[in-house]
Amino acid sequence: MPQHDLEAERRADLDRLVDSQLRAEHDGDIEGILAPMTDAIVHEVVGLADDPIHGLDAVRQRYRDLLAASVHEHDVPIQRRYGHDFVLEEHLWSGRL
């Protein structure tokens, strides 16, 4: 397979992963949110005082707290940046606390 086809396939895989994650967050599906993560996760949300947190149990509790205190209405995509084996998703979250 030509290199550009491999790159396009890799980006499509990353896009599916990010889109699935955002859908799970929107739907309040904690186990769906955690599904692609490992226990070695270091999770950071820009602006939160207790960042970063480590491990699935801590991330599970964070999402329980966030979902109990908010109503997720929609996301506005800003940009996605791709690197070797990673993607950075930037979006504007909109909802009510």
N, CA and C of each residue as an Amber inpcrd file, in Angstrom:
protein
   291
   0.8520000  -1.1720000   0.0000000   0.0000000   0.0000000   0.0000000
   0.8990000   1.2370000   0.0000000   0.6240000   2.2060000  -0.8840000
   1.4340000   3.4340000  -0.9070000   1.3730000   4.1710000   0.4340000
   2.4350000   4.9120000   0.7410000   2.5510000   5.6180000   2.0190000
   1.3810000   6.5650000   2.2710000   0.9390000   7.3050000   1.2360000
  -0.1690000   8.2470000   1.4490000  -1.4630000   7.5210000   1.7890000
  -1.6670000   6.2980000   1.2660000  -2.8470000   5.5160000   1.6170000
  -2.7760000   5.0440000   3.0730000  -1.5780000   4.6520000   3.5210000
  -1.3990000   4.2490000   4.9140000  -1.6540000   5.4220000   5.8470000
  -1.1760000   6.5930000   5.4680000  -1.3830000   7.7960000   6.2810000
  -2.8710000   8.1410000   6.3680000  -3.5630000   8.0690000   5.2510000
  -4.9990000   8.3620000   5.2370000  -5.7590000   7.3380000   6.0740000
  -5.3750000   6.0740000   6.0080000  -6.0210000   5.0290000   6.8000000
  -5.7580000   5.2350000   8.2890000  -4.5350000   5.6060000   8.6390000
  -4.1810000   5.8640000  10.0380000  -4.9890000   7.0430000  10.5850000
  -5.0940000   8.1170000   9.8080000  -5.8870000   9.2720000  10.2470000
  -7.3610000   8.9210000  10.3900000  -7.8660000   8.1120000   9.4780000
  -9.2690000   7.6870000   9.5650000  -9.4970000   6.8790000  10.8430000
  -8.5500000   6.0140000  11.2040000  -8.6580000   5.2490000  12.4540000
  -8.6640000   6.1810000  13.6620000  -7.7730000   7.1660000  13.6610000
  -7.7170000   8.1340000  14.7630000  -8.9930000   8.9590000  14.8220000
  -9.5140000   9.3590000  13.6670000 -10.7680000  10.1120000  13.6310000
 -11.9150000   9.3030000  14.2250000 -11.9990000   8.0080000  13.8830000
 -13.0540000   7.1570000  14.4440000 -12.9130000   7.0610000  15.9610000
 -11.6870000   6.9390000  16.4410000 -11.4520000   6.8470000  17.8790000
 -11.8910000   8.1280000  18.5910000 -11.4950000   9.2820000  18.0680000
 -11.8590000  10.5610000  18.6900000 -13.3680000  10.7850000  18.5950000
 -13.9510000  10.5200000  17.4350000 -15.3940000  10.7160000  17.2730000
 -16.1900000   9.8180000  18.2180000 -15.7260000   8.5890000  18.4030000
 -16.3750000   7.6620000  19.3250000 -16.2770000   8.1770000  20.7570000
 -15.1260000   8.7020000  21.1060000 -14.9100000   9.2570000  22.4490000
 -15.8470000  10.4420000  22.6940000 -15.9240000  11.3490000  21.7450000
 -16.7900000  12.5240000  21.8960000 -18.2620000  12.1240000  21.9720000
 -18.6550000  11.1230000  21.1940000 -20.0380000  10.6460000  21.2320000
 -20.3480000  10.0480000  22.6120000 -19.4200000   9.2550000  23.1610000
 -19.6190000   8.6590000  24.4910000 -19.7130000   9.7500000  25.5510000
 -18.8850000  10.7850000  25.4340000 -18.9580000  11.8910000  26.3910000
 -20.3090000  12.5920000  26.2850000 -20.7410000  12.8620000  25.0700000
 -22.0220000  13.5310000  24.8590000 -23.1700000  12.7050000  25.4250000
 -23.1060000  11.3820000  25.2490000 -24.1790000  10.4880000  25.6920000
 -24.0960000  10.1300000  27.1730000 -23.0200000  10.5410000  27.8460000
 -22.8540000  10.2020000  29.2510000 -22.5070000   8.7470000  29.4880000
 -21.8940000   8.1050000  28.5100000 -21.5410000   6.6820000  28.5580000
 -20.1380000   6.5230000  29.1470000 -20.0460000   6.4010000  30.4590000
 -18.7420000   6.3610000  31.1270000 -17.9030000   5.1770000  30.6530000
 -18.4990000   4.0020000  30.5510000 -17.7130000   2.8400000  30.1150000
 -17.2790000   2.9880000  28.6540000 -18.1050000   3.6250000  27.8400000
 -17.7080000   3.9230000  26.4610000 -16.5470000   4.9100000  26.4140000
 -16.5640000   5.8690000  27.3210000 -15.4740000   6.8380000  27.4290000
 -14.1840000   6.1220000  27.7990000 -14.2680000   5.1960000  28.7490000
 -13.0800000   4.5050000  29.2570000 -12.5850000   3.3930000  28.3410000
 -13.4240000   2.9070000  27.4370000 -13.0990000   1.7230000  26.6280000
 -11.7340000   1.7670000  25.9370000 -11.3420000   2.8690000  25.3100000
 -10.0430000   2.8450000  24.6200000  -8.8550000   3.1480000  25.5320000
  -9.0990000   3.3950000  26.8080000  -8.0300000   3.7990000  27.7260000
  -7.4240000   2.5910000  28.4310000  -6.1920000   2.7540000  28.8950000
  -5.5340000   1.7290000  29.6980000  -5.3760000   2.2600000  31.1160000
  -5.0650000   1.3830000  32.0480000  -4.8950000   1.8200000  33.4260000
  -3.6920000   2.7450000  33.5840000  -2.8120000   2.7680000  32.5920000
  -1.6350000   3.6400000  32.6460000  -1.9520000   5.0720000  32.1970000
  -3.2420000   5.3820000  31.9780000  -3.6140000   6.6940000  31.4600000
  -3.2230000   7.8200000  32.4150000  -2.7560000   8.9030000  31.8040000
  -2.5610000  10.1790000  32.4930000  -3.5580000  11.1100000  31.8140000
  -4.5470000  11.5780000  32.5690000  -5.6670000  12.3430000  32.0020000
  -5.5990000  13.7810000  32.4910000  -5.6700000  14.6960000  31.5460000
  -5.5990000  16.1130000  31.8980000  -6.6800000  16.8800000  31.1660000
  -7.3740000  17.7350000  31.8890000  -8.3440000  18.6650000  31.3170000
  -7.8120000  20.0590000  31.6270000  -7.5180000  20.8050000  30.5970000
  -6.9350000  22.1310000  30.7820000  -7.8380000  22.9670000  31.6750000
  -7.2460000  23.5230000  32.7270000  -7.9770000  24.4040000  33.6270000
  -8.4500000  23.7700000  34.9180000  -8.4180000  22.4460000  35.0140000
  -8.8380000  21.8110000  36.2650000  -7.6760000  21.8070000  37.2560000
  -7.9840000  22.1090000  38.5040000  -6.9500000  22.2660000  39.5290000
  -6.2730000  20.9610000  39.9040000  -6.9600000  19.8290000  39.7830000
  -6.3780000  18.5620000  40.2300000  -5.6710000  17.7930000  39.1120000
  -5.2740000  18.4660000  38.0640000  -4.6230000  17.8000000  36.9340000
  -3.1390000  17.6310000  37.1340000  -2.5590000  16.6350000  36.4890000
  -3.2420000  15.5140000  35.8440000  -3.6160000  14.4480000  36.8590000
  -4.5130000  13.5510000  36.4280000  -4.8610000  12.4050000  37.2580000
  -4.3450000  11.1510000  36.5590000  -4.2260000  10.0610000  37.3290000
  -3.6100000   8.8410000  36.8100000  -4.5040000   7.6320000  37.0560000
  -4.6590000   6.7970000  36.0320000  -5.3620000   5.5270000  36.1630000
  -6.8450000   5.5860000  35.8490000  -7.3770000   4.4390000  35.4520000
  -8.7890000   4.3440000  35.0590000  -9.7550000   4.6660000  36.1870000
  -9.4400000   4.2530000  37.3930000 -10.3580000   4.5370000  38.5010000
 -10.5070000   6.0350000  38.7320000  -9.4050000   6.7720000  38.6470000
  -9.4540000   8.2250000  38.8200000 -10.2090000   8.8830000  37.6680000
  -9.9940000   8.3960000  36.4480000 -10.6920000   8.9590000  35.2830000
 -12.1760000   8.6370000  35.3640000 -12.5210000   7.4160000  35.7820000
 -13.9290000   7.0360000  35.9440000 -14.6170000   7.9860000  36.9370000
 -13.9730000   8.2400000  38.0670000 -14.5580000   9.1330000  39.0620000
 -14.6760000  10.5590000  38.5310000 -13.6680000  11.0120000  37.8000000
 -13.7280000  12.3590000  37.2140000 -14.9470000  12.4800000  36.3110000
 -15.1620000  11.4940000  35.4350000 -16.3010000  11.5660000  34.5230000
 -17.6260000  11.4390000  35.2730000 -17.6810000  10.6360000  36.3190000
 -18.9050000  10.5790000  37.1230000 -19.2250000  11.9630000  37.6790000
 -18.2070000  12.6260000  38.2250000 -18.4070000  13.9640000  38.7840000
 -18.8000000  14.9700000  37.7070000 -18.1000000  14.9510000  36.5900000
 -18.3900000  15.8940000  35.5030000 -19.7910000  15.6770000  34.9380000
 -20.1540000  14.4240000  34.7100000 -21.4600000  14.1380000  34.1210000
 -22.6070000  14.4200000  35.0860000 -22.3690000  14.2600000  36.3800000
 -23.4040000  14.5600000  37.3750000 -23.6450000  16.0580000  37.4980000
 -22.6490000  16.8490000  37.1470000 -22.7330000  18.2960000  37.3470000
 -22.9930000  19.0760000  36.0580000 -23.1870000  18.3710000  34.9360000
 -23.3000000  19.1020000  33.6750000 -24.2690000  18.4280000  32.7110000
 -24.7320000  19.2120000  31.7570000 -25.5150000  18.7160000  30.6300000
 -24.7430000  19.0990000  29.3840000 -24.2520000  18.1000000  28.6750000
 -23.4600000  18.3190000  27.4670000 -24.4040000  18.5630000  26.3010000
 -24.3020000  19.7320000  25.6910000 -25.2110000  20.0580000  24.6010000
 -24.5730000  19.8270000  23.2350000 -23.3900000  20.3560000  22.9940000
 -22.7140000  20.0790000  21.7270000 -21.2540000  20.5230000  21.7810000
 -20.5030000  20.0710000  20.7860000 -19.1050000  20.4470000  20.6270000
 -18.9490000  21.1990000  19.3110000 -18.0630000  22.1640000  19.3080000
 -17.7190000  22.8720000  18.0820000 -16.2600000  22.5490000  17.7820000
 -16.0080000  21.8080000  16.6970000 -14.6320000  21.4570000  16.3680000
 -13.8080000  22.7040000  16.0360000 -12.5960000  22.7240000  16.5340000
 -11.6700000  23.8050000  16.2100000 -10.5610000  23.2720000  15.3090000
  -9.8790000  22.2170000  15.7830000  -8.8420000  21.6240000  14.9480000
  -8.4680000  20.2400000  15.4610000  -7.9140000  19.4500000  14.5500000
  -7.2750000  18.1810000  14.9000000  -5.8700000  18.2300000  14.3260000
  -4.9370000  17.8750000  15.1600000  -3.5370000  17.8050000  14.7510000
  -3.0860000  16.3660000  14.8820000  -2.3930000  15.8970000  13.8710000
  -1.9370000  14.5160000  13.8400000  -0.4240000  14.4770000  13.9090000
   0.0760000  13.5100000  14.6460000   1.4980000  13.2340000  14.7070000
   1.6920000  11.7470000  14.5760000   2.8970000  11.3120000  14.7600000
   3.1730000   9.8880000  14.6800000   2.5320000   9.2000000  15.8820000
   1.4930000   8.4130000  15.6220000   0.7910000   7.6450000  16.6490000
   0.0450000   8.4880000  17.6760000  -0.4010000   9.6810000  17.3130000
  -1.2530000  10.4390000  18.2280000  -2.1080000  11.4250000  17.4450000
  -3.1650000  11.8840000  18.0970000  -4.0030000  12.9440000  17.5590000
  -4.3390000  13.8810000  18.7080000  -4.3460000  15.1560000  18.4210000
  -4.7320000  16.1750000  19.3920000  -6.0330000  16.7940000  18.8950000
  -7.0690000  16.6710000  19.6950000  -8.3870000  17.2010000  19.3510000
  -8.6170000  18.4710000  20.1540000  -8.9460000  19.5380000  19.4700000
  -9.3200000  20.7800000  20.1470000 -10.7400000  21.1160000  19.7200000
 -11.6040000  21.2850000  20.7090000 -12.9830000  21.6550000  20.4260000
 -13.5270000  22.5010000  21.5600000 -14.5640000  23.2190000  21.2700000
 -15.2480000  24.0410000  22.2540000 -16.4490000  23.2670000  22.7570000
 -16.4490000  22.9520000  24.0490000 -17.5530000  22.2130000  24.6830000
 -18.6210000  23.2160000  25.0520000 -19.8540000  22.8590000  24.8010000
 -20.9590000  23.7320000  25.1530000 -21.9860000  22.9310000  25.9400000
 -22.3990000  23.4940000  27.0640000 -23.3820000  22.8060000  27.8900000
 -23.7530000  23.6740000  29.0860000 -24.4350000  23.0410000  30.0260000
 -24.8580000  23.7400000  31.2300000 -24.3050000  23.0340000  32.4550000
 -23.8860000  23.8430000  33.4380000 -23.3910000  23.2970000  34.6910000
 -24.4160000  23.4950000  35.7710000
